Amino acid sequence: MAKNWVIAIGINEYDNLKPLKYAKKDAEAIKAWCEREGGFDRGGIFLFTEDSPPIPASPPIPTQLTHGRLKRFLQRQFQTPLLKPGDNLWFFFAGHGRRDQDKDYLMLPDSDPGNVRETAVSVDYVTERLRRSGADNVVLLLDACRDEDSRGGLGIGEEEYQGVITFYSCTANQQSWEIDELQQGSFTHTLLEGLRRQGEANCATVERLDEYLRRQVEKINARYGKPRQNPYLKAEPPHKLYFILLEQVATLKDVQPLKYQASLAENRGDLDLAEQLWIRVLGASRGDLDAIEAIKRIARRQSQSSSIPTDPEPVRQSEGNRSSTPKPSPETGLKVFNFEILEVNAKGEQIKKESKQSQYFSQDLGNDITLEMVAIPGGTFTMGTEDEEIERLVKKFDWQYFSREKPQHQVTLPSFYMGKYPITQAQWQAIAATAKIDIDLETNPSKFTGNELPVERVTWYQATEFCKRLSRETKQEYRLPSEAEWEYACRAGTTTPFYFGETITGKLANYDASNTYADEPKGEYRKETTPVGQFPPNAFGLYDMHGNVWEWCADTWHDNYDGAPRDGSVWTKNGNDNCSPLRGGSWYSYPANCRSASRSSNAGRDFISYFSGFRVVCGARRTL
């Protein structure tokens, strides 16, 4: 069973800063919860306040902190790993926080606001020492506040700490308030309420605890007449959003996102991480057959890895290196392909090249025509564009329609499969020649002709008819993607405007490169479609997500994301039933319209043009 350790620090009295009222009580309350309800190990609970007892050791360790004592404790306690990857280590701090020269600091009783770097302890130092513990789940709970009138400071929380989950009590430039009626800080009070929740409303996962804190702290402050306070979370890497903090209250539903992340790690070949995540699944779901089988499967892959060839012979490199020779995966029945992704800076200069691997299956359409469907792992991403960037884009390009990309919101999706390329003319012809379901399909609708060119001049209704016929012919359920699925698949874990970085160039995609987006040079405007797979893919192994042809989505059109679903589903409620979104831009598009977040104007579903096509998706429950 996993070990659970906690370090709880609460500081009321300061030599050089205004005293606090309830920081000590907050730390004591956290300790009490860990002992009585949280399932923490008695020997792994460390409390530091102005009058807490010493930690038993030889000699005993004093717990009345100075900045030097905290550093020495962290250095000595975690000089060698005491915990294992499946264990949890929490660090709670209630007190003053400061930011100095772009670094976050925790202020100790003897810290000097005029000499922060020498007399306070940086959060960087804390995380570096905690990660040496050996635990892969390090959680920081920082009620280290931002204002001299509360728990003073100049603001922390700008940094992101690799491998650590960090809950902040409020955003920068806000105050973190103490509530006299509760004799606690509002953040810690809400945190403890969240940790005690049971059943389906529990806060067992990192993601749900974050949601609860965001919602409830604001309510509590309003109830007691305090200004607004907005806690927030930074989890790095992002899969830590799904970590289960409280195994004792987790439900089977809580385990599912963690399973998706474990599958994602396994699919990309990160077997050590996959094994850790599957072990966490077992911790919350005893005897889980998926986890047991996965751990066995990983063990087999690790033992066989030395015999698997690592340099397969490349194929089909006429105009672009699509992939290397596919290999079957004995664990999943899927094929595996290798590819390279690129990253560029704002000048369009390559700054990174990386090898990747993804899984896929081939759907036989007859006459040696296949449809390759890439496995897209489940996960959470931020959809849309932030307000500041929208304002910048509107000012730069003098186009108000960027506002349809807001508000930004998080979406969590299960795994699914998506076409490696837009539907080609050869694939279209194979299915269009089959029997009608609802409407007739022309077998050669495109202006630019060629088997490997994407099909264009198809309406939303025709694309939907194609999916219905494809489903019937293959006995698999194919459909158009939702907007959320499309953007998630396009981004492939990136947050930059394009999946290859800060800008786009004519060497990376087919669009009107005679216009520029950032600082890149002008490029070729080809004025027609190009064969699919000619340009670099994204990290999921999908090609042509930027440019070539606009791609239909299944949703009805909405002018913005107010009320958009958070589960990646097709959004039809309160939409314009006569219109649907197009995504990705085309050979005809300006670069700004090819961004991952870009949405077409409300195109009628009967809209037809030589720059609009589509690609298909199918659900994760495909029977191999």
Disulfide bonds with the S-S distance in Angstrom:
none
